[in-house]
Amino acid sequence: MTLYNHLPTLDLHGMDREYAKFLINEFIQDQYHMKNQKVIIIHGNGTGILKKTTQETLKKNKIVENYKIDNFNCGQTIVLLRKKP
């Protein structure tokens, strides 16, 4: 059982960089419309490519208010979305 198992989660394991960007942006958009404010993106550790891609994509997304690597699992990022008006 994980600390954030109740939050919507996107798992990017096995994805390439471009598909991961697409999935992240679609996931963020969907969660914003569903009025979820906190989500998890699992990118794993590996070579760090998906972790870097995740951070770059989140940085450019205007719906994202803040994000940080999970203190308890460095293979996932916790994302805080802006409140939907």
MODELLER restraints for C-alpha pairs under 7 A, 6 or more apart:
rsr = mdl.restraints
at = mdl.atoms
rsr.add(forms.Gaussian(group=physical.xy_distance, feature=features.Distance(at['CA:7:A'], at['CA:38:A']), mean=6.83, stdev=0.5))
rsr.add(forms.Gaussian(group=physical.xy_distance, feature=features.Distance(at['CA:7:A'], at['CA:39:A']), mean=5.57, stdev=0.5))
rsr.add(forms.Gaussian(group=physical.xy_distance, feature=features.Distance(at['CA:7:A'], at['CA:40:A']), mean=6.66, stdev=0.5))
rsr.add(forms.Gaussian(group=physical.xy_distance, feature=features.Distance(at['CA:8:A'], at['CA:39:A']), mean=5.16, stdev=0.5))
rsr.add(forms.Gaussian(group=physical.xy_distance, feature=features.Distance(at['CA:8:A'], at['CA:40:A']), mean=6.28, stdev=0.5))
rsr.add(forms.Gaussian(group=physical.xy_distance, feature=features.Distance(at['CA:9:A'], at['CA:39:A']), mean=5.97, stdev=0.5))
rsr.add(forms.Gaussian(group=physical.xy_distance, feature=features.Distance(at['CA:9:A'], at['CA:40:A']), mean=4.68, stdev=0.5))
rsr.add(forms.Gaussian(group=physical.xy_distance, feature=features.Distance(at['CA:9:A'], at['CA:41:A']), mean=5.72, stdev=0.5))
rsr.add(forms.Gaussian(group=physical.xy_distance, feature=features.Distance(at['CA:10:A'], at['CA:40:A']), mean=6.37, stdev=0.5))
rsr.add(forms.Gaussian(group=physical.xy_distance, feature=features.Distance(at['CA:10:A'], at['CA:41:A']), mean=4.84, stdev=0.5))
rsr.add(forms.Gaussian(group=physical.xy_distance, feature=features.Distance(at['CA:10:A'], at['CA:42:A']), mean=6.04, stdev=0.5))
rsr.add(forms.Gaussian(group=physical.xy_distance, feature=features.Distance(at['CA:11:A'], at['CA:41:A']), mean=6.06, stdev=0.5))
rsr.add(forms.Gaussian(group=physical.xy_distance, feature=features.Distance(at['CA:11:A'], at['CA:42:A']), mean=4.67, stdev=0.5))
rsr.add(forms.Gaussian(group=physical.xy_distance, feature=features.Distance(at['CA:11:A'], at['CA:43:A']), mean=6.48, stdev=0.5))
rsr.add(forms.Gaussian(group=physical.xy_distance, feature=features.Distance(at['CA:12:A'], at['CA:20:A']), mean=6.36, stdev=0.5))
rsr.add(forms.Gaussian(group=physical.xy_distance, feature=features.Distance(at['CA:12:A'], at['CA:42:A']), mean=5.93, stdev=0.5))
rsr.add(forms.Gaussian(group=physical.xy_distance, feature=features.Distance(at['CA:12:A'], at['CA:43:A']), mean=5.22, stdev=0.5))
rsr.add(forms.Gaussian(group=physical.xy_distance, feature=features.Distance(at['CA:13:A'], at['CA:43:A']), mean=6.13, stdev=0.5))
rsr.add(forms.Gaussian(group=physical.xy_distance, feature=features.Distance(at['CA:13:A'], at['CA:44:A']), mean=6.80, stdev=0.5))
rsr.add(forms.Gaussian(group=physical.xy_distance, feature=features.Distance(at['CA:17:A'], at['CA:50:A']), mean=6.55, stdev=0.5))
rsr.add(forms.Gaussian(group=physical.xy_distance, feature=features.Distance(at['CA:17:A'], at['CA:53:A']), mean=6.46, stdev=0.5))
rsr.add(forms.Gaussian(group=physical.xy_distance, feature=features.Distance(at['CA:21:A'], at['CA:53:A']), mean=6.96, stdev=0.5))
rsr.add(forms.Gaussian(group=physical.xy_distance, feature=features.Distance(at['CA:21:A'], at['CA:57:A']), mean=6.14, stdev=0.5))
rsr.add(forms.Gaussian(group=physical.xy_distance, feature=features.Distance(at['CA:32:A'], at['CA:81:A']), mean=6.84, stdev=0.5))
rsr.add(forms.Gaussian(group=physical.xy_distance, feature=features.Distance(at['CA:32:A'], at['CA:84:A']), mean=6.70, stdev=0.5))
rsr.add(forms.Gaussian(group=physical.xy_distance, feature=features.Distance(at['CA:35:A'], at['CA:84:A']), mean=6.24, stdev=0.5))
rsr.add(forms.Gaussian(group=physical.xy_distance, feature=features.Distance(at['CA:37:A'], at['CA:80:A']), mean=5.62, stdev=0.5))
rsr.add(forms.Gaussian(group=physical.xy_distance, feature=features.Distance(at['CA:37:A'], at['CA:81:A']), mean=4.79, stdev=0.5))
rsr.add(forms.Gaussian(group=physical.xy_distance, feature=features.Distance(at['CA:37:A'], at['CA:82:A']), mean=6.67, stdev=0.5))
rsr.add(forms.Gaussian(group=physical.xy_distance, feature=features.Distance(at['CA:37:A'], at['CA:83:A']), mean=6.62, stdev=0.5))
rsr.add(forms.Gaussian(group=physical.xy_distance, feature=features.Distance(at['CA:38:A'], at['CA:79:A']), mean=5.60, stdev=0.5))
rsr.add(forms.Gaussian(group=physical.xy_distance, feature=features.Distance(at['CA:38:A'], at['CA:80:A']), mean=4.66, stdev=0.5))
rsr.add(forms.Gaussian(group=physical.xy_distance, feature=features.Distance(at['CA:38:A'], at['CA:81:A']), mean=6.12, stdev=0.5))
rsr.add(forms.Gaussian(group=physical.xy_distance, feature=features.Distance(at['CA:39:A'], at['CA:78:A']), mean=6.01, stdev=0.5))
rsr.add(forms.Gaussian(group=physical.xy_distance, feature=features.Distance(at['CA:39:A'], at['CA:79:A']), mean=5.24, stdev=0.5))
rsr.add(forms.Gaussian(group=physical.xy_distance, feature=features.Distance(at['CA:39:A'], at['CA:80:A']), mean=6.70, stdev=0.5))
rsr.add(forms.Gaussian(group=physical.xy_distance, feature=features.Distance(at['CA:40:A'], at['CA:76:A']), mean=6.75, stdev=0.5))
rsr.add(forms.Gaussian(group=physical.xy_distance, feature=features.Distance(at['CA:40:A'], at['CA:77:A']), mean=5.77, stdev=0.5))
rsr.add(forms.Gaussian(group=physical.xy_distance, feature=features.Distance(at['CA:40:A'], at['CA:78:A']), mean=4.80, stdev=0.5))
rsr.add(forms.Gaussian(group=physical.xy_distance, feature=features.Distance(at['CA:40:A'], at['CA:79:A']), mean=6.05, stdev=0.5))
rsr.add(forms.Gaussian(group=physical.xy_distance, feature=features.Distance(at['CA:41:A'], at['CA:76:A']), mean=5.57, stdev=0.5))
rsr.add(forms.Gaussian(group=physical.xy_distance, feature=features.Distance(at['CA:41:A'], at['CA:77:A']), mean=5.23, stdev=0.5))
rsr.add(forms.Gaussian(group=physical.xy_distance, feature=features.Distance(at['CA:41:A'], at['CA:78:A']), mean=6.60, stdev=0.5))
rsr.add(forms.Gaussian(group=physical.xy_distance, feature=features.Distance(at['CA:42:A'], at['CA:75:A']), mean=6.10, stdev=0.5))
rsr.add(forms.Gaussian(group=physical.xy_distance, feature=features.Distance(at['CA:42:A'], at['CA:76:A']), mean=4.23, stdev=0.5))
rsr.add(forms.Gaussian(group=physical.xy_distance, feature=features.Distance(at['CA:42:A'], at['CA:77:A']), mean=6.43, stdev=0.5))
rsr.add(forms.Gaussian(group=physical.xy_distance, feature=features.Distance(at['CA:43:A'], at['CA:50:A']), mean=5.50, stdev=0.5))
rsr.add(forms.Gaussian(group=physical.xy_distance, feature=features.Distance(at['CA:43:A'], at['CA:51:A']), mean=5.48, stdev=0.5))
rsr.add(forms.Gaussian(group=physical.xy_distance, feature=features.Distance(at['CA:43:A'], at['CA:75:A']), mean=5.66, stdev=0.5))
rsr.add(forms.Gaussian(group=physical.xy_distance, feature=features.Distance(at['CA:43:A'], at['CA:76:A']), mean=5.60, stdev=0.5))
rsr.add(forms.Gaussian(group=physical.xy_distance, feature=features.Distance(at['CA:44:A'], at['CA:75:A']), mean=3.93, stdev=0.5))
rsr.add(forms.Gaussian(group=physical.xy_distance, feature=features.Distance(at['CA:44:A'], at['CA:76:A']), mean=6.28, stdev=0.5))
rsr.add(forms.Gaussian(group=physical.xy_distance, feature=features.Distance(at['CA:45:A'], at['CA:75:A']), mean=5.03, stdev=0.5))
rsr.add(forms.Gaussian(group=physical.xy_distance, feature=features.Distance(at['CA:58:A'], at['CA:64:A']), mean=6.40, stdev=0.5))
rsr.add(forms.Gaussian(group=physical.xy_distance, feature=features.Distance(at['CA:63:A'], at['CA:81:A']), mean=5.80, stdev=0.5))
rsr.add(forms.Gaussian(group=physical.xy_distance, feature=features.Distance(at['CA:63:A'], at['CA:82:A']), mean=5.60, stdev=0.5))
rsr.add(forms.Gaussian(group=physical.xy_distance, feature=features.Distance(at['CA:64:A'], at['CA:80:A']), mean=6.15, stdev=0.5))
rsr.add(forms.Gaussian(group=physical.xy_distance, feature=features.Distance(at['CA:64:A'], at['CA:81:A']), mean=4.54, stdev=0.5))
rsr.add(forms.Gaussian(group=physical.xy_distance, feature=features.Distance(at['CA:64:A'], at['CA:82:A']), mean=5.97, stdev=0.5))
rsr.add(forms.Gaussian(group=physical.xy_distance, feature=features.Distance(at['CA:65:A'], at['CA:80:A']), mean=5.58, stdev=0.5))
rsr.add(forms.Gaussian(group=physical.xy_distance, feature=features.Distance(at['CA:65:A'], at['CA:81:A']), mean=5.07, stdev=0.5))
rsr.add(forms.Gaussian(group=physical.xy_distance, feature=features.Distance(at['CA:65:A'], at['CA:82:A']), mean=5.24, stdev=0.5))
rsr.add(forms.Gaussian(group=physical.xy_distance, feature=features.Distance(at['CA:66:A'], at['CA:79:A']), mean=6.07, stdev=0.5))
rsr.add(forms.Gaussian(group=physical.xy_distance, feature=features.Distance(at['CA:66:A'], at['CA:80:A']), mean=5.12, stdev=0.5))
rsr.add(forms.Gaussian(group=physical.xy_distance, feature=features.Distance(at['CA:66:A'], at['CA:81:A']), mean=6.94, stdev=0.5))
rsr.add(forms.Gaussian(group=physical.xy_distance, feature=features.Distance(at['CA:67:A'], at['CA:77:A']), mean=6.69, stdev=0.5))
rsr.add(forms.Gaussian(group=physical.xy_distance, feature=features.Distance(at['CA:67:A'], at['CA:78:A']), mean=5.56, stdev=0.5))
rsr.add(forms.Gaussian(group=physical.xy_distance, feature=features.Distance(at['CA:67:A'], at['CA:79:A']), mean=4.33, stdev=0.5))
rsr.add(forms.Gaussian(group=physical.xy_distance, feature=features.Distance(at['CA:67:A'], at['CA:80:A']), mean=5.90, stdev=0.5))
rsr.add(forms.Gaussian(group=physical.xy_distance, feature=features.Distance(at['CA:68:A'], at['CA:77:A']), mean=5.54, stdev=0.5))
rsr.add(forms.Gaussian(group=physical.xy_distance, feature=features.Distance(at['CA:68:A'], at['CA:78:A']), mean=5.48, stdev=0.5))
rsr.add(forms.Gaussian(group=physical.xy_distance, feature=features.Distance(at['CA:68:A'], at['CA:79:A']), mean=6.73, stdev=0.5))
rsr.add(forms.Gaussian(group=physical.xy_distance, feature=features.Distance(at['CA:69:A'], at['CA:76:A']), mean=6.05, stdev=0.5))
rsr.add(forms.Gaussian(group=physical.xy_distance, feature=features.Distance(at['CA:69:A'], at['CA:77:A']), mean=4.37, stdev=0.5))
rsr.add(forms.Gaussian(group=physical.xy_distance, feature=features.Distance(at['CA:69:A'], at['CA:78:A']), mean=6.15, stdev=0.5))
rsr.add(forms.Gaussian(group=physical.xy_distance, feature=features.Distance(at['CA:70:A'], at['CA:76:A']), mean=5.88, stdev=0.5))
rsr.add(forms.Gaussian(group=physical.xy_distance, feature=features.Distance(at['CA:70:A'], at['CA:77:A']), mean=5.49, stdev=0.5))
rsr.add(forms.Gaussian(group=physical.xy_distance, feature=features.Distance(at['CA:70:A'], at['CA:78:A']), mean=5.99, stdev=0.5))
